[in-house]
Amino acid sequence: MKVCIWCQKKEYRVSFDKKAHTIPQSLGGGNICKNVCDDCNHYFGSPQPNLPSSELVLKEMLNISKFLFLNRTNSIPKNKRFKSEYFKLNFQNKTIKLKPRYSVKKGFQEKTGRQFRKGLYKVFLEERERQRKDALSERFNFIREFARYDFGNLPVYIQIPKFKAIFTSIPDLVNPQIRFTDYSDEMDSNYRIYSYALCGHNFLIPTSPLFEELCKDKFLNHLLNIDHPFGTSIKEIIYAEDIDYTFKTII
């Protein structure tokens, strides 16, 4: 019997008819999590009062980086083109501007930043279930509360690149993936953090609500000690503009 990893309701109480893409199809995601009920799947794809959906924000933000890089390498698929609800993007000058009707909205950057973080946690837990089948564990209740029910305020960090380079591949840009490996298990066990490479950026999401209090300093020391090639410092994502979508500091 299926059990939804978000609301934890069983199959006799909710339906599981719709395909729940772990990464939005509009971003190129193709993986499906079978244990997401239709109600929860609808929640992540639907706008909330005065808020865009977390899936839309995730797609909007990361498609900027995806298409800029594909355009730079002349690798954009012929049947694809950049479309955005919020932004005007100039490929030639690598400039991005909010469309006028959104630039005047009070708190837009902060609200979309929060929805973006919720979207990253959503992808994490659904991929965790798809690959490891353990997303119903109580240790992930804090993620359910934030991503699905909008309780609390969980952090997401971005690793500040050490080199002027983008660590990605064309296949991973066209069809984004995240992976759980022996290395990610080690990082989870030692520092309660998951390293999340997506569309040319390296995101870090805590796997414990106590990460900041108990593990953050130890993790930062680890980055310094190994001289991590992806960067030895991190930045918390509060506002949408905290992400270097156009890689202007790199290329």
Salt bridges, closest charged atoms under 4 A:
GLU55 OE2 - LYS122 NZ 2.89
GLU60 OE2 - LYS59 NZ 2.92
GLU85 OE2 - ARG101 NH2 3.59
GLU126 OE1 - LYS122 NZ 3.12
GLU127 OE1 - ARG130 NH2 2.99
ASP134 OD2 - ARG128 NH2 2.82
ASP150 OD1 - ARG114 NH2 2.89
ASP150 OD1 - LYS118 NZ 3.19
ASP172 OD1 - ARG179 NH2 3.13
ASP185 OD1 - ARG132 NH1 2.77
ASP188 OD1 - ARG139 NH2 2.87
ASP188 OD1 - ARG192 NH1 3.24
ASP227 OD1 - LYS162 NZ 2.42
ASP242 OD1 - LYS235 NZ 3.88
